[in-house]
Amino acid sequence: MKRRFKKLKRICIMPLIACAIGTLLSGCSGYYQTLLSQYQSYLFEETEAETVSPAENDGSETAEYITAPDEGLVECFVTYVIDGDTFIGEVNGSEIKVRLIGVDTPESVAEEEYLERSGKQNTLEGEEASKRTRELIEGHTVYLEYDEEMFDIYDRVLAYVWLSDGQMLQEILLKEGHATLMTIKPNTKYAKHFEEILNQ
């Protein structure tokens, strides 16, 4: 009888011990995975924050990457893209018209009066630039960075526009060939960088 009881104890207890050990190892494994994940995230954030010089990159870029400033950005929800360099957005519940600083895209929806006065034309290239800007920001939240002057003569808000992934809209449009330089003093914070992009 005693032997049967001891055997029964072994049969019942051994699975319990095995289960406890498995749970412990599983817990440790989970803890290890959490630590590893946090460390990888830390490394990724550090890498993203660094600027890359021509000597450090893989040769596909020749100008340093720029990153958004840590403070001073204004959150803006883009409701409607007018053309490649102008859009309507909402800031703190108020509607504003934003004009990109430092770049100019071909016309696509300009009125006849303006076209006659400026000698410009609505073009297919302008439509492509508008389409690209629309793809990147319409219906999304972006972040505005101001320079020395905040408004132009048309009362449009002048801004550098940062996407949620940390890229600047102006930089993308220049690199993809949808925009040209248009530097108007005193808003020249990134003018040199924009010139470097076009000289690549």
C-alpha positions in Angstrom: 0.0 0.0 0.0 2.8 2.4 0.9 4.6 1.6 -2.3 1.5 2.3 -4.3 1.1 5.6 -2.5 4.7 6.6 -3.1 4.4 5.6 -6.8 1.2 7.6 -7.0 2.9 10.6 -5.5 5.7 10.4 -8.0 3.2 10.1 -10.9 1.2 13.2 -9.6 4.1 15.4 -8.5 6.5 14.9 -11.4 4.1 16.5 -14.0 3.6 19.4 -11.5 7.3 19.9 -11.1 7.8 19.7 -14.9 5.0 22.2 -15.4 6.6 24.6 -12.8 10.0 24.3 -14.5 8.4 24.9 -17.9 6.5 28.0 -16.6 9.7 29.4 -15.0 11.7 28.9 -18.2 8.9 30.4 -20.3 8.8 33.4 -18.0 12.6 33.8 -18.3 12.4 33.5 -22.0 9.7 36.1 -22.2 11.7 38.5 -20.0 14.8 37.9 -22.1 12.8 38.6 -25.3 11.5 41.8 -23.7 15.0 43.0 -22.9 16.2 42.1 -26.3 13.3 44.0 -28.0 13.9 47.1 -25.8 17.7 47.0 -26.7 17.0 46.7 -30.4 14.5 49.6 -30.2 17.1 51.7 -28.4 19.7 51.0 -31.1 17.2 51.8 -33.9 16.3 55.1 -32.3 19.9 56.1 -31.9 20.6 55.2 -35.5 17.6 57.2 -36.8 18.7 60.3 -34.8 22.1 60.5 -36.3 23.0 62.4 -39.5 24.7 60.5 -42.3 27.6 62.1 -44.1 28.6 61.3 -47.7 31.5 59.2 -46.4 29.2 57.1 -44.2 26.3 56.3 -46.5 26.1 53.6 -49.2 26.7 56.1 -52.1 23.0 56.6 -52.9 23.0 60.0 -51.1 25.5 62.7 -51.2 23.9 65.3 -48.9 23.5 64.9 -45.2 20.1 63.9 -44.0 18.3 66.4 -41.9 16.1 65.6 -39.0 13.1 67.5 -37.5 13.9 69.7 -34.5 13.1 68.4 -31.1 10.8 71.3 -30.3 8.8 74.2 -31.9 6.8 72.1 -34.3 3.1 72.7 -34.8 0.8 69.8 -35.4 -1.4 70.3 -38.5 -4.0 68.0 -40.1 -4.0 68.3 -43.9 -7.6 68.5 -45.2 -7.0 69.4 -48.8 -3.9 69.7 -51.2 -4.3 72.6 -53.6 -1.2 71.9 -55.6 2.3 70.6 -55.2 3.5 73.4 -52.8 0.2 74.6 -51.2 -2.4 73.0 -49.0 -5.2 73.6 -46.6 -4.9 72.3 -43.0 -6.3 72.6 -39.5 -4.3 73.8 -36.5 -6.1 73.9 -33.1 -9.4 73.8 -34.9 -8.6 76.7 -37.2 -8.3 76.4 -41.0 -5.0 77.7 -42.5 -3.5 77.8 -46.0 0.1 76.6 -46.0 2.8 77.4 -48.6 6.0 75.3 -48.6 9.2 77.3 -47.8 12.1 77.1 -50.2 10.6 75.2 -53.1 8.4 75.8 -56.0 6.3 73.3 -58.0 4.9 73.8 -61.5 1.4 75.2 -61.8 -1.6 72.9 -62.1 -4.7 74.7 -61.0 -3.7 78.4 -61.3 -6.4 80.8 -62.4 -6.2 82.4 -65.9 -5.6 85.9 -64.5 -2.5 84.7 -62.5 -1.2 82.8 -65.5 -1.4 85.8 -67.8 0.3 88.0 -65.2 3.1 85.6 -64.4 3.6 84.1 -67.9 3.3 80.6 -66.4 1.0 77.7 -67.5 -0.8 74.8 -65.9 1.2 71.8 -66.9 1.2 68.0 -66.7 4.3 68.2 -64.4 2.3 70.4 -62.1 -0.4 67.8 -62.0 2.2 65.1 -61.1 3.6 67.3 -58.3 0.1 67.9 -56.9 -0.6 64.2 -57.1 2.6 63.3 -55.2 2.0 65.9 -52.5 -1.5 64.6 -52.2 -0.3 61.1 -51.7 2.1 62.1 -49.0 0.1 64.4 -46.8 -3.6 64.7 -47.7 -5.7 63.2 -44.8 -2.6 62.9 -42.6 -1.1 64.8 -39.7 2.0 66.7 -40.5 4.2 69.0 -38.4 5.0 72.6 -39.4 8.3 74.4 -38.7 8.4 78.1 -39.2 11.3 80.3 -40.2 11.9 84.1 -39.7 8.7 85.2 -41.5 5.5 83.3 -40.9 3.2 84.8 -43.6 3.6 85.8 -47.2 1.8 88.6 -49.0 -1.2 86.3 -49.6 -1.5 85.6 -45.9 -0.5 82.0 -46.4 1.4 80.3 -43.5 5.0 79.7 -44.6 6.4 76.5 -43.3 8.8 73.5 -43.6 6.6 70.4 -43.5 7.6 67.3 -41.6 5.9 64.0 -42.2 5.1 61.6 -39.3 8.0 59.4 -40.4 10.5 62.2 -39.9 11.0 63.1 -43.5 10.6 66.7 -44.8 8.1 67.2 -47.6 10.3 69.7 -49.4 13.3 67.3 -49.4 11.2 64.5 -51.0 9.8 66.8 -53.7 13.2 68.0 -54.6 14.8 64.6 -54.7 12.0 63.2 -56.8 12.2 66.1 -59.3 8.8 67.5 -58.6 10.1 70.9 -57.3 12.8 73.5 -57.9 14.4 75.9 -55.5 12.7 79.2 -54.6 14.7 80.9 -51.8 13.1 84.1 -50.4 14.9 85.9 -47.6 14.8 85.9 -44.7 13.4 82.3 -44.7 16.7 80.5 -45.6 17.2 78.0 -42.8 17.5 75.0 -45.1 18.4 76.8 -48.3 22.0 75.4 -48.4 20.7 71.9 -47.9 18.2 72.2 -50.6 20.9 73.4 -53.0 23.0 70.4 -52.1 20.2 68.1 -53.0 19.9 69.5 -56.5 23.7 69.4 -57.0 23.8 65.7 -56.3 
